[in-house]
């Protein structure tokens, strides 16, 4: 079995590799630290599962996911994130992910998720199923749904108290570009300042 792990934190990759080797025999694991490395190794072999971190430098995991699906790559992709389900899970499932898992999930949950997607099914937690039911009942939720993937990423960093210059460095973008994203976020969410963004994040459990 071939598994690709894409995460910019070496210690996270090491933990995942150890966990997977304990569960699966005859497994081949390749690691990638960012989107560039993902594309470099992607066509080296046929992959059974891709574990893809959402927050990576350069192109984030959501953008990579969308491009892979646009290119017709049907490999099961499990998205990993430190952020709560409320913020990214529905977004990545709509973009073609096979499942969403928080990085602080129990190891057994990751193994269960991998077995599920290997069987050709989606991995959806009970709490995520509840979110999906709520969305179906409420229709368009507005708010965060109005933000693009990049705007959502910038929103989270602003909500964490990061300065525009810090965000620019972390996302490998110019300060002007990040400032433009910030302006769009304020406009779409009808907010006026970074303090409003932090308060909005707290009120909507997105911090």
C-alpha positions as CSV (number, residue, x, y, z in Angstrom):
1,X,0.0,0.0,0.0
2,X,1.3,3.5,-0.9
3,X,0.5,6.5,1.3
4,X,1.5,10.1,0.8
5,X,1.8,12.3,3.9
6,X,1.8,16.0,3.2
7,X,2.5,18.2,6.3
8,X,5.0,21.0,6.9
9,X,5.8,19.8,10.4
10,X,8.4,17.0,10.5
11,X,7.4,15.9,14.0
12,X,3.8,15.4,12.8
13,X,4.9,13.4,9.8
14,X,7.2,11.2,12.0
15,X,4.3,10.4,14.3
16,X,2.0,9.5,11.4
17,X,4.6,7.3,9.8
18,X,5.1,5.4,13.1
19,X,1.4,5.0,13.6
20,X,0.9,3.7,10.0
21,X,3.7,1.3,10.1
22,X,2.3,-0.3,13.3
23,X,-1.1,-0.8,11.6
24,X,-0.2,-1.7,8.0
25,X,2.2,-4.3,6.6
26,X,4.0,-3.9,3.3
27,X,3.4,-0.1,3.4
28,X,5.3,2.4,1.4
29,X,5.2,6.0,2.8
30,X,6.4,9.1,1.1
31,X,6.6,12.5,2.9
32,X,6.0,16.0,1.5
33,X,6.5,19.2,3.4
34,X,4.6,21.6,1.1
35,X,2.5,21.7,-2.1
36,X,5.6,21.8,-4.3
37,X,6.8,18.5,-2.9
38,X,3.4,17.0,-3.3
39,X,3.3,17.7,-7.0
40,X,6.9,16.5,-7.4
41,X,6.1,13.0,-6.0
42,X,2.5,12.7,-7.0
43,X,3.1,10.9,-10.2
44,X,5.9,8.7,-8.9
45,X,3.4,5.9,-8.2
46,X,-0.3,5.1,-7.7
47,X,-1.3,6.2,-4.3
48,X,-3.9,4.4,-2.1
49,X,-4.4,7.3,0.3
50,X,-3.2,10.9,0.7
51,X,-3.0,12.5,4.1
52,X,-3.1,16.3,3.4
53,X,-2.6,19.0,6.0
54,X,-4.7,22.1,5.4
55,X,-2.3,24.7,6.7
56,X,0.9,24.4,4.6
57,X,3.2,27.2,3.4
58,X,2.6,28.4,-0.2
59,X,-0.5,26.8,-1.5
60,X,-2.6,25.4,1.3
61,X,-4.1,22.0,1.5
62,X,-7.6,23.1,0.3
63,X,-6.1,24.6,-2.9
64,X,-4.0,21.4,-3.5
65,X,-7.1,19.3,-2.9
66,X,-9.1,21.3,-5.5
67,X,-6.3,21.1,-8.1
68,X,-5.9,17.4,-7.7
69,X,-9.6,16.8,-8.1
70,X,-9.7,19.2,-11.1
71,X,-6.9,17.1,-12.7
72,X,-9.0,14.0,-12.3
73,X,-7.0,12.4,-9.5
74,X,-9.5,10.2,-7.6
75,X,-7.2,8.9,-4.8
76,X,-8.9,9.1,-1.4
77,X,-7.7,12.2,0.4
78,X,-8.0,12.7,4.1
79,X,-7.6,16.3,5.2
80,X,-5.9,17.0,8.5
81,X,-6.1,20.2,10.5
82,X,-5.7,21.8,13.9
83,X,-8.8,23.9,13.3
84,X,-12.3,22.7,14.4
85,X,-14.7,20.9,12.1
86,X,-17.0,24.0,12.1
87,X,-14.4,25.9,10.1
88,X,-13.1,23.6,7.4
89,X,-14.8,20.2,7.3
90,X,-17.8,21.0,5.2
91,X,-15.6,23.1,2.9
92,X,-13.2,20.3,2.1
93,X,-15.9,17.7,1.7
94,X,-17.6,19.9,-0.9
95,X,-14.2,20.2,-2.6
96,X,-13.8,16.5,-2.9
97,X,-12.1,15.3,0.3
98,X,-12.8,11.8,1.5
99,X,-12.8,12.9,5.1
100,X,-11.7,15.5,7.6
101,X,-9.8,14.7,10.8
102,X,-8.5,17.0,13.6
103,X,-4.8,16.5,14.4
104,X,-5.6,15.9,18.1
105,X,-7.9,13.0,17.2
106,X,-7.1,9.6,18.8
107,X,-4.8,7.4,16.8
108,X,-7.5,4.8,16.5
109,X,-9.7,7.4,14.8
110,X,-7.1,8.0,12.1
111,X,-6.7,4.3,11.5
112,X,-10.5,3.9,11.3
113,X,-10.7,6.8,8.8
114,X,-8.0,5.3,6.6
115,X,-9.7,1.9,6.5
116,X,-13.0,3.7,5.7
117,X,-11.7,5.6,2.7
118,X,-9.7,2.6,1.5
119,X,-13.1,0.9,1.3
120,X,-14.3,3.6,-1.0
121,X,-16.5,5.4,1.6
122,X,-16.4,8.9,3.2
123,X,-15.2,9.3,6.7
124,X,-17.6,11.5,8.6
125,X,-17.7,11.9,12.4
126,X,-20.9,12.1,14.3
127,X,-20.3,15.8,15.0
128,X,-19.7,16.5,11.4
129,X,-22.8,14.6,10.4
130,X,-24.7,16.9,12.7
131,X,-23.1,20.0,11.1
132,X,-24.2,18.7,7.7
133,X,-27.7,18.2,8.9
134,X,-27.8,21.7,10.3
135,X,-26.6,23.2,7.1
136,X,-29.2,21.3,5.1
137,X,-31.9,22.6,7.4
138,X,-30.7,26.2,7.4
139,X,-29.6,26.5,3.7
140,X,-26.9,29.0,2.9
141,X,-25.2,29.9,6.2
142,X,-23.7,33.1,5.0
143,X,-20.8,34.4,7.1
144,X,-17.8,32.1,6.6
145,X,-19.4,30.6,3.5
146,X,-18.8,34.0,1.9
147,X,-15.1,33.8,2.4
148,X,-12.7,32.1,-0.1
149,X,-10.3,29.5,1.1
150,X,-7.5,32.0,1.2
151,X,-9.6,34.6,3.0
152,X,-10.6,32.0,5.5
153,X,-7.0,31.2,6.2
154,X,-6.1,34.9,6.6
155,X,-9.2,35.3,8.9
156,X,-7.9,32.5,11.2
157,X,-4.5,34.0,11.5
158,X,-5.9,37.5,12.2
159,X,-8.2,36.0,14.8
160,X,-5.1,34.5,16.4
161,X,-3.7,38.0,16.8
162,X,-1.1,37.8,14.0
163,X,0.1,41.0,12.3
164,X,-0.4,41.4,8.6
165,X,3.4,41.2,8.1
166,X,3.6,38.0,10.0
167,X,0.8,36.5,8.0
168,X,2.5,37.6,4.8
169,X,5.7,35.7,5.8
170,X,3.9,32.6,6.9
171,X,1.8,32.4,3.8
172,X,4.6,33.4,1.4
173,X,2.5,36.4,0.2
174,X,3.2,40.1,-0.1
175,X,2.0,42.4,2.7
176,X,-0.2,44.2,0.1
177,X,-1.9,40.9,-0.9
178,X,-2.6,40.0,2.8
179,X,-3.9,43.6,3.3
180,X,-6.3,43.1,0.4
181,X,-7.5,39.8,1.8
182,X,-8.1,41.5,5.2
183,X,-10.1,44.3,3.5
184,X,-12.3,41.7,1.7
185,X,-12.9,39.9,5.0
186,X,-13.9,43.0,6.8
187,X,-16.3,43.9,3.9
188,X,-17.8,40.4,3.6
189,X,-18.4,40.0,7.4
190,X,-19.3,43.6,7.9
191,X,-16.6,44.2,10.4
192,X,-14.3,47.3,11.0
193,X,-11.2,46.1,12.7
194,X,-9.0,43.3,13.8
195,X,-10.6,43.4,17.2
196,X,-14.0,42.8,15.5
197,X,-12.4,39.8,13.7
198,X,-11.2,38.3,17.0
199,X,-14.7,38.9,18.6
200,X,-16.4,37.4,15.6
201,X,-14.2,34.3,15.7
202,X,-14.9,33.8,19.4
203,X,-18.7,34.3,18.9
204,X,-18.6,31.7,16.1
205,X,-16.2,29.3,17.8
206,X,-13.5,29.8,15.0
207,X,-10.5,30.8,17.1
